[in-house]
Structures are given as C-alpha cells and as structure tokens.
Amino acid sequence: MFVRHALPGERVRAVITDGKSTSTFWRADATEVLTASANRVDPPCPWAGPGRCGGCDFQHVSVIAQRELRATVVREQLQRLAGIERDVEVEEVPGAPEGLGWRTRVQYAVDAAGRAGLRRHRSHEVVPVDRCRIAHPLVVGTGVTDRLWPGVTSVEVSASVAEGEALVLPDGRGAGALTEVVGDRSFRVTGGGFWQVHPGAAATLLGAVLDGLDPRAGETALDLYAGVGLFAASIADLVGVTGRVTAVESDRVAAEDARHNLAHLPMVKVERGRVDHVLRRPHLQRADLVVLDPPRSGAGKSVVSLLSRVRARRIVYVACDPAALARDLRWFAERDYRLTSLRAFDMFPMTAHVECVAVLEPAGKVS
Ligand SMILES: C[S@@+](CC[C@H](N)C(=O)[O-])C[C@H]1O[C@@H](n2cnc3c(N)ncnc32)[C@H](O)[C@@H]1O
C-alpha cells in the first residue's frame, strides 16, 4: 500500500483512495498521525495534505530527510531493476535552502469558472492555490492566480532569474523568448521551451556532465536530447576547433534556439530529429563521448542499442526518473557498458522527483 502524507516508521490512520480487493497494490492517504516520525515537520504550504493540492509529495518532511527518502528510492530502483548495489547521496542544489521558491516553470490548470490553480493528486480537479510555495517569486509575481482566465484550460508561466522576467502563455500559446544565463553564456529559450526548472540546476548539471565526460581537444561528442544547447556549448569549448559536437533535438523551436545559441561555435552542428532516427545516420556511427538527457520515459532499448555501437569512451546519462535510468542501465550492462559513477541532485525539493547523472564506460576499461 502506497500511503501518501506518511513517513517510514510512523503509525497512521489511512483512507484507501485507489484499489479493489483484487488489486495488487492500493493507494491511501494518511489522515491522522498516531505516532509521528522525528523527520515530520509542519508543512510550509497550507494547500498541502490529503485531498488538497497534488503538486508536492514531501511538504511534511524535513528538507534533509526528503533527500534521504529520494536516495533510498534511487538505491532501490538501481538494485531492483539493474541489479546494482550502490550507496547514493542526494546533493543539495544551490538556490533554495528551505526547498521553497525555486520552480521557475509552472503549468497552472484552469477550472470551468476560469480560476487558475493546481491539480489535486491523480485528479483533473483544480485546487484554487492562491500562491504556490515552491514557485519562484517571479512566477508568483505574474499574478496568474489573481485574475480569471475565461475560455482557457491552462496557463504556462516560465521565468528567467537572470533577466528578472517571466512569460505567461495561456494554453501554451503566445510569443516571446527568455534569456537564460549559465556562467558567461546566454541561451535563448523561446516560448515555453525546455529549460531546467530549478534556478541552480543548469549550472549544477553542466558541471556534473563535464566532470563525467572529461572532454579532450580533438574529440567527437554527441549531445542527445540537447534542448537549446546547454551541454553542447561547453563541450565544444573543451574539444576545441579540432573536435566536433553534434547536438540532436527533435523539437523544431528548441532546435532553432540551439542553432541560434551555438552559431558562434564552428565545431557544433545541430541535427533536428528523433534520437532513434538521427543516430542511424552514417556520419554519427562513431563518437568519443556521448551525453544524453532524455525525457522521463528514458532512452529506451533501441537508443541504448544504437549507442552501444558508437564505441564512446564515456557515456553520461542525465535522468529525471531513476526507474527509467535503472532499466536503461541494465540494457547498457548487457551491451558491456558499466556504471562507473552516479550522482543524484535535489533539483525538485518538496516533491519525490530527483535528478541523476550516471557515467558509463566500456566494461573492458573499468578496473
Ligand atoms: C530533459 S530535456 C533536456 C534538454 C537539455 N539537455 C537541457 O538540459 O537543457 C529533453 C529534450 O529532449 C527533447 N526530446 C524529447 N524526445 C526526443 C527524441 N526522441 N529525440 C530528440 N529529442 C527529444 C525535448 O524536446 C527536450 O528538449
């Protein structure tokens, strides 16, 4: 039974919310805590709790204990799905020490009366959350929840902390772009295009990816699921003019942004298309380095299979779902790529989500 709003070791009274007598698992909400865990805190958000906003999972858990819970999840998925026994620490990401005010992208749902809010857990019902406590102040400052949105079903808000600006896109539509900054580099991100959500995430992930790849002058690299070119730009600096970087991105607007952001780097080429198609092109059959940062569903068997033929000396896998990562790691292991390092980052405080950066090397080279 999966019991939301409870903690390991607690005794609670719970109400079953999903499942029949024949189900293999049930879901429940803890409605009364009989014996509380030492890790329990008063939720900073008044909208958190049974039957209320479904956005956060861990408002009732201390920030440190949240990280331990996420580490346990990553450890368990690696063990169960990939047969890998490994200790995991979830590292803090700078910018939100209390775990609040970090979300620079929020998709509000709009109810039939035109009120914007957030969805109840596993439901289409809109909870009229007036101020989301994990949303960045720039997002809250747009006042999306202070007015009505007749005829609209959702409102997407994206904010750039570097610019101090936010874009509001009713039903995801509208013009405009944000400029995101990492180190001394700027990236154009058009409309509601993908960018890391936590303000410290892009720099943290970039650092972990470069450490994992350790690019050298003259090497060839693939940046797969490249978004607007965050990783490709810095890899290009390190492989230099004698090297080559191919960034692969399927979304038309993101690929255009990547071309714009990387135009000053002659060793970079952006190829628009799905990774599982583009990787079959003859000139992409070999590479020294690969970074891949797929959506939640992971890379999948066919991409893992194609990648194992590229003969890279390092593959760095950035993953937002530890279960999909663990499944893919097992397929990599069957193709003689071994996990040599794994870092996990607290990029989604108050939620059960965690970001991992896994480094893989050909089995023969691992001592
Ligand atoms: C998690 S984002 C990573 C973006 C980038 N690495 C970053 O950190 O900014 C995943 C990206 O993959 C793209 N994408 C999704 N499925 C894809 C596919 N099958 N082939 C190529 N790109 C894909 C999405 O459009 C999105 O830009």
Ligand as a Chemical Component Dictionary entry (heavy atoms), coordinates in Angstrom:
data_LIG
# 
_chem_comp.id                   LIG 
_chem_comp.type                 NON-POLYMER 
_chem_comp.pdbx_formal_charge   0 
_chem_comp.three_letter_code    LIG 
# 
loop_
_chem_comp_atom.comp_id 
_chem_comp_atom.atom_id 
_chem_comp_atom.alt_atom_id 
_chem_comp_atom.type_symbol 
_chem_comp_atom.charge 
_chem_comp_atom.model_Cartn_x 
_chem_comp_atom.model_Cartn_y 
_chem_comp_atom.model_Cartn_z 
_chem_comp_atom.pdbx_ordinal 
LIG C1  C1  C 0  15.127 16.852 -20.448 1  
LIG S1  S1  S 1  15.196 17.906 -21.845 2  
LIG C2  C2  C 0  16.938 18.170 -21.894 3  
LIG C3  C3  C 0  17.425 19.427 -22.555 4  
LIG C4  C4  C 0  18.862 19.863 -22.306 5  
LIG N1  N1  N 0  19.791 18.777 -22.134 6  
LIG C5  C5  C 0  18.929 20.803 -21.110 7  
LIG O1  O1  O 0  19.408 20.405 -20.051 8  
LIG O2  O2  O -1 18.523 21.964 -21.257 9  
LIG C6  C6  C 0  14.870 16.784 -23.112 10 
LIG C7  C7  C 0  14.841 17.354 -24.526 11 
LIG O3  O3  O 0  14.704 16.256 -25.424 12 
LIG C8  C8  C 0  13.828 16.619 -26.479 13 
LIG N2  N2  N 0  13.311 15.323 -26.978 14 
LIG C9  C9  C 0  12.301 14.569 -26.489 15 
LIG N3  N3  N 0  12.218 13.405 -27.157 16 
LIG C10 C10 C 0  13.193 13.417 -28.091 17 
LIG C11 C11 C 0  13.627 12.485 -29.081 18 
LIG N4  N4  N 0  13.040 11.289 -29.223 19 
LIG N5  N5  N 0  14.674 12.817 -29.851 20 
LIG C12 C12 C 0  15.288 14.018 -29.721 21 
LIG N6  N6  N 0  14.935 14.937 -28.791 22 
LIG C13 C13 C 0  13.899 14.636 -27.992 23 
LIG C14 C14 C 0  12.821 17.550 -25.855 24 
LIG O4  O4  O 0  12.255 18.392 -26.832 25 
LIG C15 C15 C 0  13.692 18.301 -24.835 26 
LIG O5  O5  O 0  14.223 19.476 -25.406 27 
# 
loop_
_chem_comp_bond.comp_id 
_chem_comp_bond.atom_id_1 
_chem_comp_bond.atom_id_2 
_chem_comp_bond.value_order 
_chem_comp_bond.pdbx_ordinal 
LIG C1  S1  SING 1  
LIG S1  C2  SING 2  
LIG S1  C6  SING 3  
LIG C2  C3  SING 4  
LIG C3  C4  SING 5  
LIG C4  N1  SING 6  
LIG C4  C5  SING 7  
LIG C5  O1  DOUB 8  
LIG C5  O2  SING 9  
LIG C6  C7  SING 10 
LIG C7  O3  SING 11 
LIG C7  C15 SING 12 
LIG O3  C8  SING 13 
LIG C8  N2  SING 14 
LIG C8  C14 SING 15 
LIG N2  C9  SING 16 
LIG N2  C13 SING 17 
LIG C9  N3  DOUB 18 
LIG N3  C10 SING 19 
LIG C10 C11 SING 20 
LIG C10 C13 DOUB 21 
LIG C11 N4  SING 22 
LIG C11 N5  DOUB 23 
LIG N5  C12 SING 24 
LIG C12 N6  DOUB 25 
LIG N6  C13 SING 26 
LIG C14 O4  SING 27 
LIG C14 C15 SING 28 
LIG C15 O5  SING 29 
# 
